Structures are given as structure tokens and as C-alpha cells.
Amino acid sequence: MAGAAVILKKGREESLRRRHPWVFSGALASVSGDPGPGGTVEVRTAGGETVALGAFSPKSQIAVRIWTFDTGEEIGEEFFRRRIERAVSGRGPLGPGGCGRLVFSESDGLPGLIVDRYAEYLVCQFLSAGAERWKEEIVSALGLLVPCEGIYERSDVDVRVKEGLEQRTGVLRGAEPPDLVEVDDGGLRLLVDLKGGQKTGAYLDQRENREVAEPYLGRGEVLDCFCNTGSFTLTALKAGAGSAVAVDSSALSLALARRNLELNGIDPGRVRFEEQNVFGFLRQMRGEGRRFDAVVLDPPKFADARHRLEAASRGYKDINLQAMKVLVSGGILVTFSCSHHVSPELFQTIVAFAASDEGREVQILRRLHQSSDHPVALSFPESEYLKGLVCRVW
């Protein structure tokens, strides 16, 4: 049992009864002992019942992240080995050069820990005080359970500041990865920058969505907005689209997208790359009277906090409206939101308002979600962050 404890205010244990893994600072009546950042604490009701064990984070609004609701379980090296083994075994084997998410934080009972595999390298993010506290044991377990050339840390994200942690990157074990690693991502050959690319190197959560969207993108000219390193552009061209326009504000991402075209044997002459702000570019295309057979919208997170939801909703509406303005009648819109504060229902409503304002009739053909190696815990709906729609726009 833990030596330190947090005592909840009366009635604030109800979410824990439903196995939600967060305890907010406002729910705490008191803290006993001296757990320190990441230290293990018993979570007790106002009546003195211990309902969970978790990691204490004194700097964060999320004061405790739950490790286990089995109050007789010991939090230590063996605990992390079991949890990581369960997560990895649930993913199934990756093919040669494959990539995928092995550990998805709260959804795998390991709050604050992300582990992705890219060919022979693992990339980890330690996003909470608890994950940071047990980093050595976690890395040791990964080394035993997942054969690899090296384990690299990409804890260079803003959320660590909220936990009172410094941002960190670097080798944790084994060899340092090369500047670019080639992976097989759902049949696409991609070069990934593990040290400086988005997230842990790439957007692994879109693999299954590309497979679903592929039959709808294989015609005419496709506009890929926020294209990053070009995976949707590649999907469309391999499916039979004649040409594509790929837009992103990052010159580095576009340079890697060009290399990915060559790696997959795609004639670069079929793609026009534009280093521009997507909002402005869509308005430019509308002004020029350009029309596309399909548009892909995969923007970054517009709402990273609930108080930004209204502004984010306006942004999602505007960009979907502008996309509809450049679509031919009967064209395809593949549109996403990765803001977990934007629910699937709200996102559909936003797209519907955009269609109404533009006077277009829109049919939903498919609903899209994060890939299955990013599972959603029923007790933690916040883990469902990516949602999307394949639409036909008349």
C-alpha cells in the first residue's frame, strides 16, 4: 500500500466508481504524507475508503492519475511490465519495417505514457509526473518486451509544463535513430523524422482512415490540405487520382512529402506543392474559380482546452465552408477534427452548418476514427479524440 494519500471532498468519488482515471485538484480535501511529483498515493473518500492508487501531480490541475483500482496491487517494476506486456500483446505483430502505437496512455492503464514503434526504433513520450517518475522501470520493461535497435524520447511537448516538467529529447537505450527512418505504414513507404517530426515522428492514427477514404479519392484532382508529409496525397495518387495539390505551412514537411513521392514511385509532376496558410490558400482558389474533385482537411488541433471550443468551432466551420466552395458538384470531402473537446456530434453539426451556409447538399458516406492501435477506453471518453467524415457534396 502507498504511504501517502489524498482525501477527496464528500461525494467527489463518483467518477472513480465509474473508473475514470483522473482526479482534479478541486476534488481534493487534503493530502497526507509527502508523495512528491509522481509519487504513489492512495485515493480515499471522505469516509476513509481507499478506492484507487494513483500518481500525484502537485503542479497540475489533474492532481492524481490513476494507476489501478485494485487497491491491493503494488505499483512498481512488475506492475509496469505487466501493463506494457498487455498493451503490446493486444496490438498484434507488426510486419517488417512496420509502425504503430504500442502504448496509448490512459487507454492502456498507463496514464501519461505514449510508446510508438517505427521499424526498429521505439519512440516514447512521458507526459505526466507519474510516467516521468517511473521512466527507468518503463524503459527497462520495453527493452525486455519489445526487441529494438534503440529507444528514443520525444517528451518535447507543452503538456509537460503543466506537470511541472522540463521538455526532454534524446536516447534512452540502445542506438540513436538516423535522421530519417523508412517505415511501411499501411502499404505506403514513408520516411519519418523521429527526432523532429510531428508527435513522435508521424501521424499513426490516420492509417485506417486512409484505407477507408482511398476508394473515394482515386479520381480527378485532389486538394490535400494540411498535408504534412503527404500520406493522403500518396493514397489518392496510388488510388488513381490524376493529380494533386498538397498544401502545408511547413517547408520541412513538404520537402519530406516530395521524397515520399519518389520513394513510392510516384511521378512528382503529378503534384503541386504549396507552402501556404491553408485558410488563405482556399480563399485564393475560390477567387481563381478553381474546382477540385476531392478535398482532404486534416488540420491541427484547434481546441486544446474547453474554453477555446467556441473559437475552434468557428475555425472548423470556416475551413469546411471554404473547402465546399472549391468542390465540384458530387465531389468528395474528407474532413477531420483531432480536438477531443469537439465531440463527433458537434463536429457533424459544424459541417452541417457550413453546408447550409454554402447552400450545398451533403451526404455522409463513412464515419472515421483514430486507428485501432489508439483504442478508446469506455471509462475514459477523452481518449476518443480523432473523428472524421467522408462526405459527398452536391
MOJO-V335955 format. One record per backbone hydrogen bond with DSSP energy under -0.5 kcal/mol. NH is the residue of the N-H (numbers start at 1). CO is the residue of the C=O. Records with the same first field share a line. If there is no record, write none. Layout:
NH=CO / CO
//
This chain:
4=40
5=32
6=42
7=30
8=6 / 44
9=27
12=9
14=11
17=13
18=14
19=16
20=15
23=64
25=61
27=24
28=25
29=7
30=7
32=5
38=56
39=36
41=54
42=4
43=52
44=6 / 42
45=49
48=45
51=43 / 49
52=43
53=68
54=41
55=65
56=39
57=63
60=57
63=23 / 61
64=23
65=55
66=21
67=53
68=53
71=69
73=70
76=74
80=76
81=77
82=78
83=79
84=80
85=81
86=82
87=83
88=84
89=85
90=86
91=87 / 88
92=88
98=95
99=184
100=117
102=115
103=115
105=113
107=104
108=105
109=106
110=105
113=110
114=112 / 125
115=103
116=123
117=100
118=121
119=98
121=118
122=150
123=116
124=152
125=114
127=112 / 125
128=112
132=128
133=129
134=130
135=132
138=134
139=135
140=136
141=137
142=138
143=139
144=140
145=141
146=142
147=145
149=120
150=120
151=173
152=122
153=170
154=124
155=168
156=154
160=157
161=158
162=158
163=159 / 160
164=161
165=160
168=155
170=153
172=151
173=151
175=149
181=192
183=190
184=97
185=183 / 188
186=184
188=185
190=183 / 188
192=181 / 190
193=201
194=192
197=193
200=202
201=198
204=202
206=203
207=204
210=206
211=207
212=208
213=209
214=210
216=213
217=213 / 214
218=214
219=217
222=243
223=294
224=222 / 245
225=223 / 296
226=247
227=224 / 247
230=227
231=227
234=230
235=231
236=232
237=233
238=234
239=235
240=236 / 237
241=236
242=220
243=220
244=270
245=222
246=272
247=224 / 245
248=274
251=249
254=250
255=251
256=252
257=253
258=254
259=255
260=256
261=257
262=258
263=259
264=260
265=262
266=261
270=267
271=268
272=244
273=271
274=246
276=248 / 274
281=277
282=278
283=279
284=280
285=281
286=282
287=283
288=284
289=286
290=285
292=326
293=221
294=221
295=332
296=223
297=334
298=225 / 296
308=305
309=306
312=308
313=309
314=310
315=311
316=312
317=313
318=314
319=315
320=316
321=317
322=318
323=319
324=320
325=321
326=322 / 323
327=324
328=292
330=393
331=328 / 393
332=293
333=391
334=295 / 332
335=333 / 389
336=297
337=387
340=338
341=303
342=339
343=341
347=343
348=344
349=345
350=346
351=347
352=348
353=349
354=350
355=351
356=352
357=353
358=354
359=355 / 356
360=355
363=392
365=363 / 390
366=390
368=388
370=386
371=205
374=371
377=375
380=377
383=380
384=381
385=383
387=337 / 385
388=368
389=335
390=366
391=333 / 389
392=363
393=331 / 391
394=361 / 392
//
